[in-house]
Amino acid sequence: MKIVIQKFGGTSVSTKENREKVMEKVKESIDNGYSPVVVVSAMGRKGSPYATDTLLSLVNENFIKENKLAADLLMCCGEIISSVVMSSDMNSKNIEAFPMTGGQAGVITNKNFGEATLLSTNEKEILDVISQGRVPVVTGFQGITENGYFTTLGRGGSDTTASILGVMLDAERIEIYTDVDGVMTADPRIVKSASVIDIISYDEVFQLADQGSKVIHPRAVEYAREGNIPIMIKNTLNDTIGTLINSVGDRKRRRLITSITNHDDRIQVTINLDDNKGNDRYNDVLEILAANKISLDLINIFPRQQVFTISKAAKDIVKDIFGKLDLKYTLIDNCSTIALVGAGMKGIPGVMAKIYKTLSESNIEVLQTADSHMTIWCLIHTENLEKAINALHKAFKL
C-alpha cells in the first residue's frame, strides 16, 4: 500500500472552483497507484463564514481567554465543516471519501488546549478506511485528549497534522498544497526576481519557517524530519513541480545562501553596565525576562553590555519590568531581522564579510548580527528592509 498525504490549506478549499482543483490532485494520486489521505484546513480566511478567526469572533474575547477548552471546541468546527464539504464534493465525482476528525484519525494529544502537542498515535481506524478503498478526509489542526476532549495544535496546525499522519502511516511523501509555487529564494512581494527552490533540506526549511517564512509550519518540518518522510510544497491551482524537502537538500547545487526571509516589528534593547553601576539586578536581566515569558532574539552579551531584540508586542511589558528594577536602557524601534539561510555556508569563510559589505555599499546600517552553522542574522531599520533583501538576493545570485 503506497500512501501519500495531501494537505490543502484554507484558500484551496474555500470555493467550489478551488475544490475542483483539489479533487484533480486527489484523482491524479489514485490514478498513479497511491492511496491518498487528504488533510484540510478551515474554509477561507478571516471574514469567510467558516474560517477559524470568523468563528472566534462569534463569542466574547474574555470567555475565549479564560476557557481554552471551549475555544478549542469552537475552533475545531471550521475544519469539521471543511472535511464534510470536501467529502461530499469528492463523492459527487465518484471518489469515495470518508470525513474524519483528527482524533478519529489517531492524533492523541496532551491537554494543553490551544497549543497541544502529540502524545501518541493510533492508526487502526484510518487504516481500516484506507483498506476499504476510501479516501480519509481528515480535519487538520486538531487532535483529541486521552479522555476525549478536542484540542488544537496551534497556528499552522494543519501542516503539523499532515506530518503526524505521514510519519504514523509511513507515507511515501507528504504534499502540502498552498497558494504559492513552492519555497522561494525570497518573498516575491519584496523581490520580484525571487524563484522557486527545487530541493531544500529539512534543516534549511525549518530555519526559514522559524524565521518568518509562511510556506510551512516549523513543527510540521520537525515531525517529517524525525520520520524522514519527504515533503513536497505545491500550488493547488497549477501543475508546477514545487519544492522537495528532504534530509540532504540539493547535493548537485550546494549554494552558500539558499533563501532569505525576515521578521518585522523587532525592537533592539541595549543595557550598559556603566549606566547601571550599583544595581545588583543588572546580571539578572535575562533570567527575569525569561521568568516573565519574554522571548528574546539576537542575544549578544559583552563584558560591559547586553544587547538583544524583543517583539513590538513585548515593549510595554519590558519597559514596566525595567522600571521596577530601576534599570537604565535604550530602545531602537521599527527594526527588522533578516535571516540568510543556507547549508552551503558551513565552514566557508567570508560569508558574513560579503553580507556586511553588500549592506554597507547600499548605505544600510547594520545594528546587530548573529550566526549559526547555516543561518546569519542581521538587524536593520525596517525602512531599509526591501532595499536590503534585494541587494543581498542579487549579491548571492539567488
C-alpha positions in Angstrom: 0.0 0.0 0.0 1.6 3.3 -1.2 0.2 6.1 0.9 0.5 9.8 0.1 -0.7 12.6 2.4 -2.2 15.6 0.6 -2.8 18.7 2.8 -4.9 21.5 1.4 -5.0 25.0 3.0 -7.9 27.3 3.6 -7.8 29.0 0.2 -7.6 25.6 -1.6 -10.9 24.5 -0.1 -12.7 27.9 0.1 -14.6 27.8 -3.2 -16.3 25.2 -5.4 -13.8 26.1 -8.2 -10.8 25.6 -5.9 -12.2 22.3 -4.5 -12.4 21.1 -8.1 -8.6 21.6 -8.3 -8.2 19.7 -5.1 -10.2 16.7 -6.5 -8.0 16.7 -9.6 -4.9 16.4 -7.4 -6.5 13.5 -5.4 -7.7 11.7 -8.5 -4.2 12.0 -10.0 -2.7 10.3 -7.0 -5.3 7.5 -7.2 -4.6 7.0 -10.9 -0.9 6.8 -10.1 -1.5 3.9 -7.8 -1.4 5.8 -4.5 -3.8 5.7 -1.5 -4.3 9.3 -0.7 -5.1 10.7 2.8 -6.4 14.2 2.5 -5.9 16.8 5.3 -8.0 20.0 5.1 -7.9 23.4 6.9 -10.9 25.5 7.6 -12.5 27.1 4.6 -11.1 30.5 3.7 -9.6 33.2 5.9 -10.9 35.8 8.3 -14.2 37.2 7.0 -15.2 33.9 5.4 -18.2 32.4 7.2 -16.4 29.2 8.4 -12.9 30.5 8.9 -11.4 30.0 12.3 -11.0 33.7 13.1 -14.6 34.3 12.0 -15.8 31.6 14.4 -13.8 33.0 17.2 -15.4 36.5 16.6 -18.8 35.0 17.5 -18.0 34.7 21.2 -16.7 37.0 23.9 -13.0 37.6 23.8 -12.6 37.2 27.6 -14.5 34.0 27.5 -12.1 32.6 25.0 -9.1 33.6 27.0 -10.5 32.0 30.2 -11.9 28.9 28.6 -9.3 27.3 26.4 -11.2 24.0 26.3 -14.3 25.8 24.9 -12.2 27.8 22.5 -10.6 24.6 21.0 -14.1 23.1 20.6 -15.2 26.1 18.7 -12.1 26.3 16.6 -12.4 22.6 15.6 -15.7 23.4 13.9 -14.1 25.1 10.8 -12.1 22.0 9.9 -15.0 19.7 10.5 -17.2 21.7 8.1 -14.4 21.7 5.6 -13.9 17.9 5.9 -17.6 17.1 5.3 -18.0 19.6 2.4 -14.8 18.2 0.8 -16.0 14.7 1.2 -19.4 15.5 -0.3 -17.8 17.1 -3.3 -15.4 14.1 -3.8 -18.2 11.6 -3.6 -20.1 13.5 -6.3 -17.1 12.9 -8.5 -17.0 9.2 -7.8 -14.2 9.5 -5.3 -15.4 7.6 -2.2 -14.4 9.8 0.6 -14.8 9.5 4.4 -14.6 12.5 6.7 -12.7 12.0 10.0 -11.7 14.3 12.9 -8.1 14.4 13.9 -8.9 12.3 16.9 -10.7 9.7 14.8 -7.6 9.6 12.6 -5.5 8.7 15.6 -3.9 12.0 16.7 -3.8 11.8 20.5 -2.5 15.0 22.3 -1.9 16.4 25.8 -4.3 18.8 27.5 -2.5 22.0 26.5 -5.6 23.5 24.9 -4.8 26.0 22.1 -1.2 24.7 21.6 -1.5 20.9 22.2 1.4 18.6 21.4 1.4 15.0 20.3 1.4 12.2 22.9 0.7 9.2 20.7 -0.9 8.0 17.5 -3.3 5.2 16.7 -3.5 4.2 13.1 -6.2 1.5 13.3 -9.3 3.5 12.3 -7.7 5.4 9.4 -6.0 2.2 8.1 -9.5 0.5 8.1 -10.8 3.3 5.9 -7.9 3.1 3.5 -8.1 -0.7 3.3 -11.7 -0.3 2.2 -10.6 1.8 -0.8 -11.9 5.0 0.6 -10.1 8.3 0.9 -9.9 9.7 4.5 -10.6 13.4 4.6 -9.0 14.4 7.9 -9.5 17.6 9.8 -6.2 19.4 10.2 -5.1 21.5 13.2 -6.7 19.2 15.8 -6.4 16.1 17.9 -8.1 14.6 21.0 -7.0 14.0 24.6 -6.9 10.6 26.1 -10.2 11.3 27.8 -12.0 12.6 24.6 -11.7 16.4 24.6 -11.0 18.2 21.3 -7.7 20.0 21.1 -6.0 22.3 18.6 -2.3 22.2 17.6 -1.7 25.9 17.3 -1.4 28.1 14.2 -0.2 26.2 11.2 -1.5 23.0 12.8 -2.9 21.6 9.6 0.6 21.2 8.3 1.5 19.5 11.6 -1.4 17.1 11.2 -0.2 16.2 7.7 3.3 15.4 9.0 2.0 13.4 12.0 -0.1 11.3 9.7 2.7 10.9 7.2 5.0 9.5 9.9 2.3 7.4 11.5 1.3 5.8 8.2 4.9 5.6 6.8 3.7 7.5 3.8 5.8 7.8 0.6 5.6 11.6 0.9 3.6 14.5 2.3 2.3 17.0 -0.2 1.5 20.5 1.2 -0.8 22.4 -1.2 -1.0 26.1 -0.9 -1.4 29.3 -3.0 2.3 29.6 -3.9 4.5 27.6 -6.2 6.9 26.3 -3.5 9.6 27.6 -1.2 11.2 30.6 -2.8 14.6 32.4 -2.6 12.8 35.4 -1.0 9.4 36.8 -0.5 8.2 37.6 -4.1 6.3 40.6 -2.8 9.7 42.1 -1.8 12.0 40.6 -4.5 10.3 40.5 -8.0 13.1 38.1 -9.3 12.6 35.6 -6.5 12.5 32.0 -7.8 11.2 28.6 -6.6 13.8 26.4 -4.9 13.7 22.9 -6.4 15.2 21.0 -3.5 15.9 22.0 0.1 16.8 20.2 3.3 14.7 19.8 6.4 17.2 21.9 8.4 17.2 24.7 5.9 13.4 25.0 5.6 13.0 24.6 9.3 15.2 27.7 9.8 13.2 29.6 7.1 9.9 28.7 8.7 11.2 29.6 12.2 12.5 32.9 11.0 9.3 34.2 9.3 8.6 32.2 6.1 4.9 31.3 6.0 5.1 28.4 3.5 5.1 25.6 6.1 5.0 25.4 9.9 8.2 24.6 11.7 6.6 21.8 13.7 5.5 20.1 10.6 9.0 20.1 9.3 10.3 18.7 12.6 7.9 15.8 12.6 8.6 14.9 9.0 12.4 15.1 9.6 12.1 12.8 12.6 10.3 10.2 10.4 12.4 11.0 7.3 9.3 11.5 5.2 9.8 13.8 2.2 7.6 16.9 1.9 6.5 18.5 -1.4 5.3 22.1 -1.4 3.0 22.6 -4.3 0.4 25.1 -5.7 -3.2 23.8 -5.7 -4.1 26.0 -8.7 -1.4 24.9 -11.2 0.9 22.0 -12.1 4.3 23.4 -11.2 6.7 20.9 -9.8 7.1 22.7 -6.5 9.8 22.2 -3.8 11.0 18.9 -2.5 12.1 18.9 1.2 14.3 16.0 2.2 17.2 15.1 4.6 20.1 16.1 2.3 18.8 19.0 0.2 20.3 19.6 -3.3 23.6 17.7 -3.4 24.2 18.8 -7.0 23.9 22.5 -6.3 25.1 23.5 -2.8 24.6 27.2 -2.7 26.1 29.4 0.0 22.7 31.0 0.6 19.5 29.2 -0.3 16.9 31.7 0.8 16.4 35.0 2.6 13.5 35.7 5.0 12.7 38.3 7.6 11.0 39.1 10.9 9.4 42.6 11.3 8.3 44.5 14.4 11.5 43.9 16.2 12.9 46.3 18.9 16.6 46.4 19.9 17.3 46.7 23.6 20.7 47.8 24.9 21.7 47.8 28.6 25.1 49.1 29.6 26.9 48.2 32.8 28.4 51.7 33.2 24.8 53.1 33.2 23.7 50.7 35.9 26.6 50.7 38.4 25.5 49.6 41.9 22.3 48.0 40.5 22.5 44.3 41.6 19.8 43.3 39.1 21.9 44.1 36.0 23.2 40.5 35.8 19.7 39.0 36.4 18.1 40.7 33.4 17.9 37.6 31.1 16.6 35.4 33.9 13.9 37.9 34.9 12.7 38.4 31.3 12.6 34.6 30.9 10.5 34.3 34.1 8.1 36.8 32.6 7.9 34.7 29.4 9.5 37.4 27.3 11.1 35.9 24.2 14.5 37.3 23.1 16.4 37.1 19.8 19.9 38.0 18.7 21.3 37.9 22.2 24.8 39.4 22.4 26.4 39.5 25.9 29.6 41.5 26.3 31.6 42.2 29.5 30.0 45.7 29.9 26.9 45.5 27.7 23.9 43.3 27.0 22.1 43.6 23.6 19.1 41.7 22.4 15.8 42.1 20.5 12.2 41.7 21.5 8.9 41.8 19.7 6.9 45.0 19.4 4.2 43.4 21.4 6.5 42.9 24.4 7.7 46.5 24.5 5.4 47.8 27.3 5.9 44.8 29.5 9.7 45.1 29.2 9.6 48.8 30.0 7.5 48.1 33.0 9.9 45.4 34.2 12.9 47.6 33.7 11.2 50.5 35.5 10.6 48.3 38.6 14.2 47.2 38.5 15.4 50.8 38.2 17.5 49.8 35.1 18.7 52.3 32.6 18.4 51.1 28.9 18.0 52.3 25.3 15.5 51.0 22.7 15.6 51.2 18.9 12.1 50.8 17.5 11.0 49.8 14.0 13.6 47.2 13.3 13.6 44.0 11.2 15.7 40.9 11.3 16.9 39.5 8.0 17.8 35.8 8.1 20.0 34.3 5.3 19.8 30.5 5.4 22.0 28.1 3.5 23.6 24.7 4.3 26.4 25.5 2.0 27.8 28.3 4.2 29.1 25.9 6.9 32.8 26.2 7.2 33.1 28.7 4.3 34.9 31.9 5.3 33.9 35.4 4.1 30.1 35.0 4.0 29.5 37.5 6.8 32.0 39.8 5.2 30.1 39.7 1.9 26.8 40.4 3.7 28.2 43.3 5.6 29.9 44.8 2.5 26.7 44.4 0.4 24.6 46.3 3.0 27.3 48.9 3.6 27.5 49.6 -0.1 23.7 50.1 -0.1 24.1 52.6 2.8 22.2 50.3 5.1 23.2 50.4 8.8 23.7 47.0 10.4 22.6 47.3 14.1 23.4 43.8 15.2 24.4 40.3 13.8 24.4 36.7 14.9 25.1 33.4 13.1 24.9 29.7 13.4 26.2 26.9 11.1 23.5 27.6 8.4 21.9 30.9 9.3 23.2 34.5 9.5 21.0 37.2 11.0 21.3 40.9 10.5 19.2 43.5 12.4 18.4 46.7 10.4 16.0 49.5 10.4 12.7 48.4 8.8 12.6 51.3 6.4 15.6 49.7 4.7 14.2 46.1 4.5 13.2 46.0 0.9 16.4 47.5 -0.3 18.5 45.2 1.9 16.8 42.0 0.8 17.0 42.9 -2.9 20.7 43.8 -2.6 21.5 40.5 -0.8 19.4 38.5 -3.2 21.4 39.9 -6.1 24.8 39.7 -4.4 24.4 36.0 -3.7 22.9 35.3 -7.2 19.7 33.8 -5.9 
